[in-house]
Amino acid sequence: MRASAAVALLALAAAGCASASNATPETGVIDATGALQYDGQFRPVQQSDGRVGMSTVQRIYGDVRILFREATDRSRVTLSLNTNNQQSEVLAWAVVPGRCGSGGVPLLPAAQFPPLEITNTGRGEVAGRELPLSMPSATYHVNVYRGGETLSNVIACANLQLRR
């Protein structure tokens, strides 16, 4: 009777370990062991308001962290942004090779990045989302867009720093 209880306990423990290691992409959980970590701080980008000689800088700040696991070719993204714009809006964002302002092509089509929903408090976040984003060791930045995914629509940018 003791042997069968021990076998049942071992089976239960093995099942728990198996379910923990088989995390689904929907949970946003990837093993960080051996992952490359990129961090960055958002800064506002000057935008023209359509009048000759006029431009404005919106107060924007926040941060981004990306963990890239080469073994799975996937990345987990955590991004937060605060603005002084006190109205709800949905912003687009993308990871782009190079430094802020370089005008590179995003690593994925913009539609594959989850939307950044800003609340009427001016805050928004993308928390722990897993993406099919391959980021081998290189220079990258994150653009946040309002009104389209072109360089002229960038309202904030964060240069990513590789942490080892």
C-alpha positions as CSV (number, residue, x, y, z in Angstrom):
1,M,0.0,0.0,0.0
2,R,2.9,2.4,0.8
3,A,4.5,1.6,-2.6
4,S,1.4,2.5,-4.5
5,A,1.0,5.8,-2.6
6,A,4.6,6.6,-3.4
7,V,4.1,5.8,-7.1
8,A,1.0,7.9,-7.2
9,L,2.9,10.8,-5.5
10,L,5.7,10.6,-8.0
11,A,3.3,10.5,-11.0
12,L,1.5,13.6,-9.6
13,A,4.9,15.4,-9.2
14,A,6.0,14.4,-12.7
15,A,2.7,15.6,-14.2
16,G,3.1,19.0,-12.4
17,C,6.6,19.4,-13.8
18,A,5.5,18.5,-17.3
19,S,2.6,20.9,-17.3
20,A,4.9,23.7,-16.0
21,S,7.4,23.1,-18.8
22,N,4.8,23.1,-21.5
23,A,3.7,26.7,-21.2
24,T,1.6,27.9,-24.1
25,P,2.4,31.0,-26.2
26,E,-0.9,32.5,-24.9
27,T,0.5,32.6,-21.4
28,G,3.4,34.8,-22.5
29,V,5.8,32.6,-20.5
30,I,9.2,31.7,-22.0
31,D,12.2,30.3,-20.2
32,A,14.6,33.2,-19.6
33,T,17.6,30.9,-19.2
34,G,20.1,31.8,-21.8
35,A,17.9,34.6,-23.2
36,L,19.2,37.9,-24.6
37,Q,17.6,40.8,-22.7
38,Y,17.1,44.2,-24.3
39,D,16.0,47.2,-22.3
40,G,15.1,50.7,-23.3
41,Q,13.6,54.0,-22.1
42,F,11.1,55.9,-24.3
43,R,11.7,59.5,-25.2
44,P,9.3,61.7,-27.1
45,V,9.8,62.5,-30.7
46,Q,9.1,66.0,-32.1
47,Q,6.1,66.1,-34.4
48,S,4.9,68.8,-36.7
49,D,1.3,69.9,-36.2
50,G,0.8,71.0,-39.8
51,R,1.4,74.7,-39.4
52,V,4.5,76.3,-40.9
53,G,7.4,76.3,-38.5
54,M,5.4,74.8,-35.6
55,S,6.2,71.6,-33.9
56,T,5.3,70.1,-30.5
57,V,6.8,67.7,-28.1
58,Q,4.4,65.6,-26.1
59,R,5.5,64.5,-22.6
60,I,6.0,60.8,-23.0
61,Y,8.0,58.4,-20.9
62,G,8.1,54.7,-20.3
63,D,10.2,51.6,-20.7
64,V,10.4,48.4,-22.7
65,R,12.0,45.0,-22.0
66,I,12.4,42.2,-24.5
67,L,13.7,38.7,-23.7
68,F,14.7,36.8,-26.8
69,R,15.2,33.1,-26.6
70,E,17.2,31.9,-29.6
71,A,16.3,28.2,-29.0
72,T,12.6,29.0,-29.6
73,D,13.0,32.0,-31.9
74,R,10.4,33.9,-29.8
75,S,10.5,37.0,-27.6
76,R,8.6,38.1,-24.6
77,V,7.8,41.8,-24.6
78,T,6.8,44.1,-21.7
79,L,6.2,47.7,-22.6
80,S,4.7,50.6,-20.7
81,L,4.1,54.2,-21.8
82,N,2.8,57.3,-20.1
83,T,1.6,60.4,-21.9
84,N,0.1,63.7,-21.0
85,N,-2.6,63.1,-23.5
86,Q,-5.6,62.4,-21.3
87,Q,-7.8,60.6,-23.8
88,S,-8.2,56.9,-24.7
89,E,-6.4,55.9,-27.9
90,V,-4.8,52.9,-29.5
91,L,-1.2,53.3,-30.6
92,A,0.9,51.0,-32.9
93,W,4.5,50.1,-32.1
94,A,7.2,48.0,-33.7
95,V,10.8,46.7,-33.1
96,V,13.1,48.1,-35.7
97,P,16.8,47.5,-36.5
98,G,19.2,50.3,-35.9
99,R,18.9,53.4,-33.6
100,C,16.0,55.8,-33.1
101,G,15.4,57.8,-36.2
102,S,17.1,55.4,-38.6
103,G,13.9,54.7,-40.6
104,G,14.5,50.9,-40.8
105,V,11.8,48.3,-41.7
106,P,10.2,46.7,-38.6
107,L,11.2,43.1,-37.8
108,L,7.5,42.0,-38.2
109,P,4.6,43.7,-40.0
110,A,3.1,46.3,-37.7
111,A,-0.2,44.3,-37.5
112,Q,1.6,41.5,-35.7
113,F,2.6,43.7,-32.8
114,P,-0.3,43.8,-30.2
115,P,-1.9,47.3,-30.0
116,L,-0.9,49.6,-27.2
117,E,-4.1,50.7,-25.6
118,I,-3.8,54.1,-23.8
119,T,-6.4,54.8,-21.2
120,N,-7.9,58.2,-20.4
121,T,-5.3,58.5,-17.7
122,G,-2.6,58.6,-20.4
123,R,-1.1,55.1,-19.5
124,G,-0.9,52.0,-21.5
125,E,1.0,48.7,-21.5
126,V,1.7,45.5,-23.2
127,A,2.5,43.1,-20.4
128,G,4.5,39.9,-21.0
129,R,3.3,39.2,-24.6
130,E,5.1,36.5,-26.5
131,L,5.8,37.2,-30.2
132,P,7.5,35.3,-33.0
133,L,10.2,37.9,-32.9
134,S,13.8,36.8,-33.7
135,M,16.3,39.3,-32.3
136,P,19.9,37.9,-32.5
137,S,22.5,40.2,-31.0
138,A,22.4,43.5,-32.8
139,T,21.2,47.1,-32.5
140,Y,17.4,47.7,-32.2
141,H,14.9,50.3,-31.2
142,V,11.2,50.5,-30.5
143,N,9.0,53.1,-32.3
144,V,5.5,54.0,-31.0
145,Y,3.3,55.4,-33.8
146,R,0.2,57.6,-33.9
147,G,-1.9,57.8,-37.1
148,G,0.2,55.4,-39.2
149,E,3.4,53.3,-39.2
150,T,5.8,55.7,-41.0
151,L,8.7,57.6,-39.6
152,S,6.7,60.8,-39.6
153,N,4.1,59.2,-37.3
154,V,6.6,58.2,-34.6
155,I,5.7,59.9,-31.2
156,A,8.2,58.0,-29.0
157,C,11.3,55.9,-29.4
158,A,13.5,53.7,-27.2
159,N,17.0,52.6,-28.2
160,L,17.4,49.1,-26.9
161,Q,20.5,48.1,-24.9
162,L,21.6,44.5,-24.8
163,R,22.1,43.2,-21.3
164,R,24.1,40.0,-20.9
